[in-house]
Amino acid sequence: MKFASYIILLFCANLNTCSNRHIIKNRIEVSFTIDDVKQRIKENLIINFIGDNDTFSCVIDKTDYIKIPDLISETYTIILIFNKDTLEFRDVKKTILKNSNNRWAFGIDNKPFNNLLGLLSYEETIVDTATKKIQYWQFYPTKGDGIQFVNKLR
C-alpha cells in the first residue's frame, strides 16, 4: 500500500525527469548492495526526489552514474526503487545532495548484520532483537567525512 501511494504521488505531482531539467556539473556514482553483494543496477534503479516545490525522477545511466538537476526545495524525501525493494529517506537537506559529489552507496543488510558496515554499534546488534533489515545510504565525498542515513525495519 505504501509503495502504491508513492507511485500515485509521483504521477500526480509535477514530475520532471533529469533529462528535462538543467543538470548541475556533478555526476554522482551510485551503487546498490544487498547483504554484501554489489548489485548490477545499470538502468534498473530509479531515484525519486520529492520536495515541497519540485518532484523529479532520475534513472541511473549505463555507467552507474546519476546527474542531479538544479534543486529548488530545501529538503527532499528520497525514494529509491530497485527490483522489489523500495528504500525511503526523509528530510534530506538540499545542501547534502549538492555537496556529495563523489559516490552514493545504497544498500540493504539483512539479519545477521555485518558490523563492518558501521550501521549499528556492536552492542546494538546484540540488544536489538526486533530489527530484521537495515536500509542505508552512505555518502562518500571527495573531501571531508562521509555521512549516512540508516532505516531499521522490523
MARBA-3410 file (N, C-alpha, C, O; in Angstrom, 1 decimal):
154
0.8,-1.2,0.0,0.0,0.0,0.0,0.9,1.3,0.0,0.6,2.2,-0.7 ~ 1.9,1.2,0.8,2.8,2.4,0.9,3.5,2.7,-0.5,3.6,3.8,-0.9 ~ 3.9,1.6,-1.1,4.6,1.7,-2.4,3.6,2.3,-3.5,4.0,3.2,-4.2 ~ 2.3,1.8,-3.4,1.3,2.3,-4.4,1.1,3.8,-4.2,0.8,4.6,-5.1 ~ 1.1,4.3,-2.9,0.9,5.7,-2.6,2.0,6.6,-3.2,1.7,7.6,-3.8
3.2,6.1,-3.2,4.3,6.8,-3.8,4.2,6.9,-5.3,4.5,7.9,-5.9 ~ 3.8,5.8,-5.9,3.6,5.8,-7.4,2.5,6.8,-7.8,2.7,7.6,-8.7 ~ 1.4,6.8,-7.1,0.4,7.8,-7.4,0.9,9.2,-7.2,0.6,10.1,-8.0 ~ 1.6,9.4,-6.1,2.1,10.7,-5.8,3.0,11.2,-6.9,3.0,12.3,-7.4 ~ 3.9,10.3,-7.4,4.8,10.7,-8.5,4.1,11.0,-9.8,4.5,11.9,-10.5
3.0,10.3,-10.1,2.3,10.6,-11.3,1.4,11.8,-11.2,1.2,12.5,-12.2 ~ 0.9,12.1,-10.0,0.1,13.2,-9.8,0.8,14.5,-9.7,0.3,15.6,-10.0 ~ 2.0,14.4,-9.2,2.9,15.6,-9.0,3.4,16.1,-10.3,3.3,15.5,-11.3 ~ 4.0,17.3,-10.2,4.6,17.8,-11.4,5.9,17.1,-11.6,7.0,17.6,-11.1 ~ 5.9,16.0,-12.3,7.0,15.1,-12.4,7.9,15.5,-13.5,7.5,15.6,-14.7
9.2,15.7,-13.2,10.2,16.0,-14.3,11.2,14.9,-14.3,11.5,14.4,-13.2 ~ 11.8,14.6,-15.4,12.9,13.7,-15.4,14.2,14.5,-15.4,14.2,15.7,-15.7 ~ 15.3,13.8,-15.1,16.5,14.5,-15.1,16.9,15.1,-16.4,17.5,16.2,-16.5 ~ 16.5,14.4,-17.5,16.9,14.9,-18.8,16.1,16.2,-19.2,16.5,16.9,-20.1 ~ 15.0,16.5,-18.5,14.2,17.7,-18.9,14.6,18.9,-18.0,14.0,20.0,-18.2
15.6,18.8,-17.1,15.9,19.9,-16.3,17.4,20.3,-16.5,18.2,19.5,-17.0 ~ 17.7,21.5,-16.0,19.1,21.9,-16.1,20.0,21.0,-15.2,19.7,21.0,-14.0 ~ 21.0,20.4,-15.7,21.8,19.5,-15.0,23.0,20.2,-14.4,23.6,21.1,-15.0 ~ 23.3,20.0,-13.1,24.4,20.5,-12.5,25.7,19.8,-12.9,25.5,18.7,-13.5 ~ 26.8,20.4,-12.7,28.1,19.8,-13.2,28.4,18.4,-12.7,29.0,17.6,-13.4
28.0,18.2,-11.4,28.5,17.0,-10.7,27.7,15.7,-11.2,26.5,15.7,-11.3 ~ 28.5,14.7,-11.5,28.0,13.4,-11.7,28.3,12.6,-10.5,29.4,12.7,-9.9 ~ 27.3,11.8,-10.1,27.5,11.0,-8.8,27.4,9.6,-9.1,26.5,9.1,-9.8 ~ 28.5,8.8,-8.7,28.5,7.4,-8.9,27.5,6.8,-7.9,27.6,7.2,-6.7 ~ 26.7,5.8,-8.3,25.8,5.2,-7.4,26.0,3.7,-7.4,26.2,3.1,-8.4
25.9,3.1,-6.2,26.0,1.6,-6.1,24.9,1.1,-5.2,24.3,1.9,-4.4 ~ 24.5,-0.1,-5.3,23.5,-0.7,-4.5,23.9,-2.1,-4.1,24.3,-2.9,-5.0 ~ 23.9,-2.4,-2.8,24.4,-3.6,-2.3,23.4,-4.3,-1.4,22.7,-3.6,-0.6 ~ 23.2,-5.6,-1.6,22.3,-6.4,-0.7,23.1,-7.5,-0.1,23.7,-8.3,-0.7 ~ 23.2,-7.4,1.3,24.0,-8.4,2.1,25.4,-8.6,1.5,25.8,-9.8,1.2
26.1,-7.5,1.3,27.5,-7.6,0.9,27.7,-8.0,-0.5,28.8,-8.2,-1.0 ~ 26.6,-8.1,-1.3,26.8,-8.4,-2.7,26.4,-7.2,-3.6,25.2,-6.8,-3.5 ~ 27.3,-6.6,-4.3,27.0,-5.5,-5.1,26.1,-5.9,-6.3,26.4,-6.9,-7.0 ~ 25.0,-5.2,-6.5,24.0,-5.5,-7.5,24.3,-4.8,-8.8,25.0,-3.7,-8.8 ~ 23.9,-5.4,-9.9,24.0,-4.8,-11.2,22.8,-3.9,-11.4,21.7,-4.4,-11.6
23.1,-2.6,-11.3,21.9,-1.7,-11.3,21.7,-1.0,-12.7,20.7,-0.2,-12.8 ~ 22.6,-1.1,-13.6,22.5,-0.4,-14.9,21.1,-0.2,-15.4,20.4,-1.2,-15.8 ~ 20.6,1.0,-15.3,19.3,1.4,-15.8,18.1,0.7,-15.1,17.0,0.9,-15.6 ~ 18.3,0.0,-14.0,17.2,-0.7,-13.3,16.9,-0.1,-12.0,16.0,-0.5,-11.3 ~ 17.6,1.0,-11.7,17.4,1.7,-10.4,16.9,3.1,-10.6,17.4,3.8,-11.5
15.8,3.4,-10.0,15.2,4.7,-10.1,15.3,5.5,-8.8,15.0,4.9,-7.7 ~ 15.7,6.7,-8.8,15.7,7.5,-7.6,14.7,8.7,-7.8,14.8,9.5,-8.7 ~ 13.8,8.8,-6.9,12.8,9.8,-6.9,13.1,10.9,-5.8,13.4,10.5,-4.7 ~ 13.0,12.1,-6.2,13.3,13.2,-5.3,12.0,14.0,-5.2,11.4,14.5,-6.1 ~ 11.4,14.0,-3.9,10.1,14.6,-3.7,10.3,15.7,-2.7,10.7,15.5,-1.5
10.2,17.0,-3.2,10.3,18.2,-2.4,9.0,18.9,-2.3,8.1,18.6,-2.9 ~ 9.1,20.0,-1.5,7.9,20.8,-1.4,7.6,21.6,-2.6,6.4,21.8,-3.0 ~ 8.6,22.0,-3.4,8.5,22.8,-4.5,8.8,22.1,-5.9,8.5,22.7,-6.9 ~ 9.3,20.9,-5.8,9.6,20.2,-7.0,9.7,18.7,-6.8,10.0,18.3,-5.7 ~ 9.4,17.9,-7.8,9.5,16.5,-7.8,10.1,16.0,-9.1,9.6,16.5,-10.1
11.0,15.1,-9.0,11.6,14.6,-10.2,12.1,13.2,-10.0,12.3,12.8,-8.8 ~ 12.4,12.5,-11.1,12.8,11.1,-11.0,14.1,11.0,-11.9,14.1,11.6,-13.0 ~ 15.1,10.3,-11.5,16.3,10.0,-12.2,16.6,8.6,-12.3,16.5,7.8,-11.4 ~ 17.0,8.1,-13.5,17.4,6.8,-13.8,18.9,6.7,-13.8,19.5,7.6,-14.4 ~ 19.5,5.7,-13.2,20.9,5.5,-13.3,21.3,5.2,-14.7,20.7,4.4,-15.3
22.4,5.8,-15.2,22.8,5.5,-16.6,23.6,4.2,-16.7,23.8,3.5,-15.7 ~ 24.0,3.9,-17.9,24.7,2.6,-18.1,26.1,2.5,-17.4,26.6,1.4,-17.2 ~ 26.6,3.6,-16.9,27.9,3.6,-16.2,27.7,3.7,-14.7,28.7,4.0,-14.0 ~ 26.5,3.6,-14.2,26.1,3.7,-12.8,26.3,5.1,-12.2,26.7,5.2,-11.1 ~ 26.0,6.1,-13.0,26.1,7.5,-12.6,24.8,8.1,-12.7,23.9,7.7,-13.5
24.6,9.1,-11.9,23.4,9.9,-11.9,23.8,11.4,-12.0,24.8,11.8,-11.5 ~ 23.0,12.2,-12.7,23.2,13.6,-12.7,22.0,14.3,-12.1,20.8,14.0,-12.5 ~ 22.2,15.1,-11.1,21.1,15.7,-10.4,20.8,17.1,-11.0,21.8,17.9,-11.1 ~ 19.6,17.4,-11.3,19.3,18.7,-11.8,19.3,19.8,-10.7,19.5,19.4,-9.5 ~ 19.1,21.0,-11.0,19.0,22.1,-10.0,18.0,21.7,-9.0,16.9,21.3,-9.3
18.3,21.9,-7.8,17.4,21.6,-6.7,16.7,22.9,-6.2,17.3,23.9,-6.0 ~ 15.4,22.8,-6.1,14.6,24.0,-5.7,14.2,24.0,-4.2,14.3,25.0,-3.5 ~ 13.7,22.8,-3.8,13.2,22.7,-2.4,14.4,22.6,-1.4,15.5,22.3,-1.8 ~ 14.2,22.9,-0.2,15.2,22.9,0.8,15.5,21.5,1.4,16.6,21.1,1.7 ~ 14.4,20.7,1.4,14.5,19.3,1.9,13.7,18.4,0.9,12.8,18.8,0.2
14.2,17.1,0.9,13.6,16.1,0.0,13.3,14.8,0.7,14.1,14.5,1.7 ~ 12.3,14.1,0.2,12.2,12.7,0.6,12.7,11.9,-0.7,12.3,12.2,-1.8 ~ 13.7,11.1,-0.4,14.3,10.3,-1.5,13.7,8.9,-1.5,13.7,8.2,-0.4 ~ 13.2,8.5,-2.6,12.6,7.1,-2.7,13.4,6.4,-3.8,13.4,6.8,-5.0 ~ 14.0,5.3,-3.4,14.8,4.6,-4.4,14.1,3.3,-4.6,13.6,2.6,-3.7
14.0,2.9,-5.9,13.3,1.7,-6.3,14.3,0.8,-7.1,14.8,1.3,-8.1 ~ 14.5,-0.4,-6.6,15.3,-1.4,-7.3,14.7,-2.7,-7.2,14.5,-3.3,-6.1 ~ 14.2,-3.3,-8.4,13.5,-4.5,-8.4,12.3,-4.5,-7.4,11.5,-3.6,-7.5 ~ 12.3,-5.4,-6.4,11.2,-5.4,-5.5,11.4,-4.6,-4.2,10.6,-4.5,-3.3 ~ 12.6,-4.0,-4.1,12.9,-3.2,-2.9,12.7,-1.7,-3.1,13.0,-1.1,-4.2
12.1,-1.1,-2.1,11.9,0.4,-2.1,12.5,0.9,-0.8,12.2,0.4,0.3 ~ 13.4,1.9,-0.9,14.1,2.5,0.2,13.6,3.9,0.3,13.5,4.6,-0.8 ~ 13.3,4.4,1.5,12.8,5.8,1.7,13.7,6.5,2.7,14.0,6.0,3.8 ~ 14.1,7.7,2.4,14.9,8.5,3.3,14.3,9.9,3.3,14.2,10.6,2.3 ~ 13.8,10.3,4.5,13.1,11.6,4.7,14.0,12.7,5.1,15.0,12.5,5.8
13.5,13.9,4.9,14.2,15.1,5.3,15.7,15.2,5.0,16.5,15.6,5.8 ~ 16.0,14.9,3.7,17.3,15.0,3.2,17.5,16.5,2.8,16.8,17.0,1.9 ~ 18.5,17.1,3.4,18.8,18.5,3.1,19.4,18.7,1.7,20.2,17.9,1.2 ~ 18.9,19.8,1.0,19.5,20.1,-0.3,21.0,20.3,-0.3,21.7,19.9,-1.2 ~ 21.5,20.8,0.8,23.0,21.0,0.9,23.7,19.7,0.9,24.8,19.6,0.3
23.1,18.7,1.5,23.8,17.3,1.4,23.8,16.8,0.0,24.8,16.2,-0.4 ~ 22.7,16.9,-0.7,22.6,16.4,-2.0,23.5,17.2,-3.0,24.2,16.5,-3.8 ~ 23.6,18.5,-2.8,24.5,19.3,-3.7,26.0,19.1,-3.4,26.8,19.1,-4.3 ~ 26.3,18.8,-2.1,27.7,18.7,-1.8,28.3,17.3,-1.8,29.5,17.1,-1.5 ~ 27.5,16.3,-2.0,28.0,14.9,-2.0,28.3,14.5,-3.5,27.5,13.7,-4.1
29.3,15.1,-4.1,29.5,14.9,-5.5,30.5,13.8,-5.9,31.1,13.8,-6.9 ~ 30.6,12.8,-5.1,31.5,11.7,-5.4,30.8,10.4,-5.6,30.7,9.9,-6.7 ~ 30.3,9.8,-4.5,29.7,8.5,-4.6,28.6,8.3,-3.5,28.8,8.7,-2.4 ~ 27.5,7.7,-4.0,26.4,7.3,-3.1,26.4,5.8,-3.1,26.3,5.2,-4.1 ~ 26.4,5.2,-1.9,26.2,3.8,-1.7,24.9,3.5,-1.0,24.8,3.7,0.2
24.0,2.9,-1.7,22.7,2.4,-1.1,22.8,1.0,-0.8,23.6,0.3,-1.5 ~ 22.1,0.5,0.2,22.1,-0.9,0.4,21.1,-1.4,1.4,20.4,-0.6,2.1 ~ 21.0,-2.7,1.5,20.2,-3.4,2.4,21.0,-4.5,3.1,21.8,-5.2,2.4 ~ 20.9,-4.5,4.4,21.7,-5.5,5.2,20.6,-6.3,6.0,20.0,-5.7,6.9 ~ 20.5,-7.6,5.7,19.5,-8.4,6.5,20.2,-9.1,7.6,21.4,-9.3,7.6
19.5,-9.5,8.6,20.0,-10.1,9.8,20.6,-11.5,9.4,19.9,-12.2,8.6 ~ 21.7,-11.9,9.9,22.6,-11.3,10.9,23.4,-10.1,10.2,23.8,-10.2,9.1 ~ 23.5,-9.0,10.9,24.0,-7.8,10.3,25.6,-7.8,10.2,26.2,-8.4,11.1 ~ 26.1,-7.1,9.2,27.5,-7.0,9.0,28.0,-5.8,9.8,27.8,-4.7,9.4 ~ 28.7,-6.0,10.9,29.1,-5.0,11.8,30.2,-4.1,11.1,30.4,-2.9,11.5
30.9,-4.6,10.1,31.9,-3.8,9.5,31.3,-2.7,8.6,32.1,-1.7,8.3 ~ 30.1,-2.7,8.3,29.4,-1.6,7.6,29.3,-0.4,8.5,29.2,0.8,8.0 ~ 29.3,-0.5,9.8,29.2,0.6,10.7,27.8,1.2,10.8,27.6,2.3,11.2 ~ 26.8,0.4,10.5,25.4,0.9,10.5,24.9,0.9,11.9,24.1,1.8,12.3 ~ 25.2,-0.1,12.7,24.8,-0.2,14.1,26.0,-0.5,15.0,27.0,-1.0,14.5
26.0,-0.1,16.2,27.1,-0.4,17.1,27.0,-1.9,17.4,25.9,-2.5,17.3 ~ 28.1,-2.5,17.8,28.1,-3.9,18.2,27.1,-4.2,19.3,26.4,-5.2,19.2 ~ 27.0,-3.4,20.3,26.1,-3.5,21.4,24.7,-3.5,20.9,23.8,-4.3,21.4 ~ 24.4,-2.6,20.0,23.0,-2.5,19.4,22.6,-3.8,18.7,21.4,-4.2,18.8 ~ 23.5,-4.4,18.0,23.2,-5.6,17.3,22.8,-6.8,18.2,22.1,-7.7,17.9
23.4,-6.7,19.4,23.1,-7.8,20.4,21.8,-7.5,21.1,21.0,-8.4,21.3 ~ 21.5,-6.2,21.5,20.4,-5.8,22.3,19.1,-5.8,21.4,18.0,-6.2,21.9 ~ 19.2,-5.3,20.2,18.0,-5.1,19.3,17.7,-6.4,18.6,18.3,-6.8,17.6 ~ 16.7,-7.1,19.1,16.3,-8.3,18.5,15.1,-8.1,17.6,14.7,-9.1,16.9 ~ 14.5,-6.9,17.5,13.3,-6.7,16.7,13.7,-6.3,15.3,12.9,-6.6,14.3
14.8,-5.7,15.0,15.2,-5.3,13.7,15.6,-6.5,12.8,16.4,-7.3,13.2 ~ 14.9,-6.6,11.7,15.2,-7.7,10.8,16.0,-7.3,9.5,16.7,-8.1,8.9 ~ 15.9,-6.0,9.2,16.5,-5.5,8.0,17.0,-4.0,8.2,16.3,-3.3,8.9 ~ 18.1,-3.7,7.6,18.6,-2.3,7.7,18.7,-1.8,6.2,19.3,-2.5,5.4 ~ 18.2,-0.6,6.0,18.4,0.1,4.7,19.3,1.2,5.0,19.2,1.9,6.0
20.2,1.5,4.0,21.2,2.6,4.3,21.5,3.3,3.0,21.4,2.8,1.9 ~ 22.0,4.5,3.2,22.5,5.4,2.2,23.8,6.1,2.7,23.7,6.9,3.6 ~ 24.9,5.7,2.1,26.2,6.3,2.6,26.7,7.2,1.5,26.7,7.0,0.3 ~ 27.2,8.4,2.0,27.8,9.4,1.1,29.3,9.4,1.3,29.8,9.4,2.4 ~ 30.0,9.3,0.2,31.5,9.3,0.2,31.9,10.6,-0.6,32.1,10.5,-1.8
32.1,11.7,0.1,32.5,12.9,-0.6,34.0,12.9,-1.0,34.8,12.1,-0.5 ~ 34.3,13.8,-2.0,35.7,13.8,-2.4,36.6,14.4,-1.3,37.8,14.1,-1.2 ~ 36.1,15.3,-0.5,36.8,15.8,0.7,35.9,15.8,1.9,34.7,15.9,1.8 ~ 36.6,15.6,3.0,35.9,15.6,4.3,35.3,14.2,4.7,35.6,13.2,4.0 ~ 34.5,14.2,5.7,34.0,13.0,6.3,32.7,12.6,5.5,31.9,13.5,5.1
32.4,11.3,5.4,31.2,10.8,4.8,30.1,10.8,5.9,30.4,10.9,7.1 ~ 28.9,10.7,5.4,27.7,10.6,6.3,26.8,9.4,5.9,27.0,8.9,4.8 ~ 25.9,9.1,6.7,25.0,8.0,6.3,23.6,8.2,6.9,23.4,8.8,8.0 ~ 22.6,7.7,6.2,21.2,7.6,6.7,21.0,6.1,6.9,21.3,5.3,6.0 ~ 20.3,5.7,8.0,20.0,4.3,8.3,18.6,4.2,8.7,18.1,4.9,9.5
17.9,3.2,8.1,16.5,2.9,8.4,16.5,1.5,9.0,17.0,0.5,8.3 ~ 16.0,1.3,10.2,15.8,0.0,10.8,14.4,-0.5,10.6,13.5,0.2,10.9 ~ 14.3,-1.7,9.9,13.0,-2.2,9.7,12.7,-3.5,10.5,13.6,-4.3,10.7 ~ 11.5,-3.6,11.1,11.2,-4.7,11.9,10.4,-5.7,11.2,10.0,-6.8,11.7
END
